[in-house]
Amino acid sequence: MYYIYQHEFEEFSVDMVLKLFDTKGKTIRYSIYPKKNKQEIANVIEESPHLELHPKNYTHFLSIVNIRKKFYVGFAPKDYFFSFENATRKISDDVISRAFFKLKETVDRMHLKLDNNIKAIDIGAAPGGWTQYLSQVVGEVVAIDPADLKIPLNPNIKHLKLKAEEALPLLPKRSFDLIVCDINRYGHILYDILAKVEPLLKEGGYILVTLKMLKRTVNSAPAVLEKNTQEFLKVLPDFDVVKILWLLSNSHERCLIARRKFSHSDSQQK
C-alpha cells in the first residue's frame, strides 16, 4: 500500500509519525532538510524503539522538511525514489528507464483502476518506459512515436511510428480510456499536441501528462502550476484537472491528471 502525507506541525515527534503512518514491519531510511536541523531531529528518530531503521536495506522512506517554522512529513515506499538502488534494479529487472517508476507512482497514488479492459495511448512513447509499464497493467497499449521502442513488443503493444497528428486518422474516436504523455515539451506546445489526440478518449477517460519543471522555477512552483492548469483548460476545455502530483520518483517534475467531462445525458445514466 502507498502512503504519502504532507502536513504542517509546529514541532517534530516520533509519536506524530506513528499516528500518521503504518510503520509496523517496515524498515525506514530517513531524510532531513535543511542540514542545520538534521542532527537534532536524527537523534529523536534514532532513539525511538518504535522505528526500525537502516540506511541501505530499507523498505520505506521518511522525509522531514523544516521550513518557515513548520514541519512537513512524507512517507512512501522505496520504489518511488530514483536512487542508485533503483538504477541497479532497473537493469536486473529489464525496466528500460526510470520513467517506468514515474507512471507507476502516479497510477498508485491516484488509485486508478487499470485492468485488461483498459485501452491506453502513449504519446511520444520512445524509448518505452511508460509503454512498458502500461503493457503490464492494461489490455492494450498504442505507442505513438516515430522513434524505435527499446522494449520487447508484447502482444498487447501496438507501435505506430508516426507523429501524433499522423496517427489520429488510424485510430477510432472515443475508444480509449487513458492517454499518457511524457515528452519534453512545455506549456501550450505540449497541450496543443494533446488536443490533437484527445478526440480518441472516451468520456470519463484520463490524461496523465508530465510537467517538466525547470530548476529555476521550482521555488515559484505554485504560480507555475497554476499557469499550467489554466493553459491546459484553455486548450482542452472539455476536461477537469483532477490533481497535480509532485513526483517522488523525480523531484523536478509534476504529473497533471485530467479527466474528460461526461456529457449531460451520460452523467445522468452514471
N, C-alpha and C positions, 0 to 999 in steps of 0.2 A: 504494500500500500504506500502511496506517496503522501508526504506531508510537506507543506511549505506554509510558513506563517510569518507574518511581519506585523509587529505591533509596538506601540510606544510604552516604555516603562521608565520610571524615574531612577530606579537602580536595579542592578542585575542580581539574580539569585538562582541557585540550582532548583529551588522549590518552584520557581516560575517555569523553568524548563520542564520539570516533571509534570506540572499541571497542564502545560500546553501540548506536550508530545508523548507518545507511547515509546519510551526508550527501553523498555524491558526486552532483553535478549538481543539488543543492538550494540555494536561496538562503534565508538564515536571518535572521529577526529574533529578538532575544533579550529576555528579561525577567528581572530580578533582584530578589529580595526577601530581606531588607529593604534599604532605600535606603542604610543606613550602610555596607554592604559592596559597593555597586554599582560604584564606580569601580575598586576593586582587581580584581574579577572581570572587569569590562568590559575592562580592559587586557589581561588574559590572553586573552580571546576575540578581541579586535580585532588583537592582534599575531600571531595564528596564520595561517600561509599556507594552512592546510588547510580553512578555513571561508570560504564566500562569504556576505557579509553585505549586507543592505540594509534600511533602516528602513521602506520602503513597498512596493517591488516584491519581495516575498519569497514563497516557496512554503511554508515551514515555520517553526514557532515553537518556539524553545528556551526552556524555563522552568527557572530555577535558584532554589531556595529554600534559604537557610542559616538553620537554626533548631536550637537546643539542640546546637550544636557538630556538626551533621550537615548534609550537602548532599543535597538531593532534586532529581533532574533529570528533566525530561519533554521529549518531542519529538513533535510532531504536525503534520499539515497545517494550513495557514492556514484552511481551510474550517470547522474545528471551533471557531473562536473567533469569537464575535459581536463585530464591531467596526464602525467606520464603513464600512470597505470592504465588509463583508458586507451592511450595510444598503443601500448603494448597489446592490450586485449583486442584492439581493432584488427591487428594483423592476424592474431591467432584465431579469431572468430570470423575472419573473412568479411568484416564490415569495411566497406570501401572508404568511408570518410566519417569524420565526427558529425557531419550533417545528419547522419542516421540518428544520433542521440538527440539532436535538437528537435526533430519531429516527434520522436518517441516521448520526450519530455512534454511537449505541447499536448499531444493526444492524452497522455496520462493525467496531466494537471487539469485538463478541461473535461475529463471523464467522457470523452467521445466514444460512442458505441460503434465500433468498427467490426464487421464480420464478412462472411463470404457473399452477402447480398449487396455489399457496397461496391460502387464503381467510382474510381478516382482518376484524376488527371494531374500529372506533374509537369508544370510549365518550366522550361529551362532545366531539364532533368539531369543532364550530364554533370559530373561523372556517374551519378546514380544513387547517392546516399539516401535521398527521400524515397525514390522509387523502390530501392531495396527494402526499406522498412515497410512501405505500404504493401509490397508483394507478400509480406508475411502476415498481414492482418486484414486485408480486404480481398474481395473476389477477383477484381480486375483493375489493372493499372494501365493507363495510356500515358507513356512518357513522351513528351514533345520536346525535341532538341535536335538541331542539325548535326551536333557533335555525337561521337560514339559514346555509348554507355560502357563503363568498365566493370560491369557486374554480370553475372550469369542471367540470361534472359529466360526466366522461369515461364512456364506455360501461361501464367496469368498476366504477363507483361507484354504490352504491345508498344514497340518503339516507332514513332513517326519522326523520321529525320527531316523535319521541316520547322519553319518558324511558326509561331502560334497562329498568325493570320492565315497561313497556308494550310494548316491542319484543320481549321474550323469547318470548311465545306465537307470534309471527310467524316465528320462525326455528327451523330443525331443530336438535335437540340433537346434540352430539358431531360437528359438521360443519365446525368452523372450526379452523384451525391456529394462529391468533395473535389475541390480544386486546391492544389498546393503550389507554392512558388517560392523559391529560394535564390532568385537571381540577384546579381549585383547591380541593381538599379535603384533609383531614388525617386520619391515624390510622384508627381503626375506622370512621369515617364513609365514608372512601374505600374501605376493604376490604369494608364491607357492600354497597356499590354493585357491586364486582367479584363478590361472592358471588352476586348476583342473575343475573349473566350467565355465570358460569363453567361452568354445565351445557352451554353451547354449544361448549365447547372439547374437541377430541379428546385422547385420551391422548397424552402426549408433546408437546402443544401448549404454547406460551409465553404468558405475560402479561408485558407491559412497562408499567410504571406509574411516573410521575414522583412523586418525593417532594419536596414543596416545603419547602425548609429556610429557616426564618425566620433573618434575620441574627443575631439574638441567640442562636441555637442552634448557629451554625457552630463555635464553639470547643469545644462539647460534642458534636460530631458523632458520634463513636463510640458514645456512650451512646444518643443519639437514634436512630441507625440500628439498633442492637441492639434497642431498644424497638419500632421499626417492624417489624423482622423477626419478632419474637415475636408482635406483634399480627396481622400478616399470616398467619402459620402457624396461629394460633388460629382465625381466621375461615375460612381456606382450608387445612384440614389435608391435603388430597389433593395438595398442591404441595410442591416443594422450592424454596427460594430459591437460585438458581444464583449470583447475583452482585449487588452494588450498585455501580454506577458513579458516580464523581464526574465530572459532565459538564463538559467544557472549553467547550462552547458556552453553558453557563450555570452559573457557578461557585457559585450559591446553590441548586442543585438536584442531586439524585441520581436515578438511574434504577434501580429494583428490577426484576430479571429473575427470573421464577419459571417453573417447568416442571411441568405436571401429571404425576404419577407414572403409570407403567404398571401395569396390573393384573398379578397374578402370572402368569396364563395368557398374557397378551400379551407380557410381558417374556421368557417362555421362548421364544416364537416369534421375538423380536428377537435 
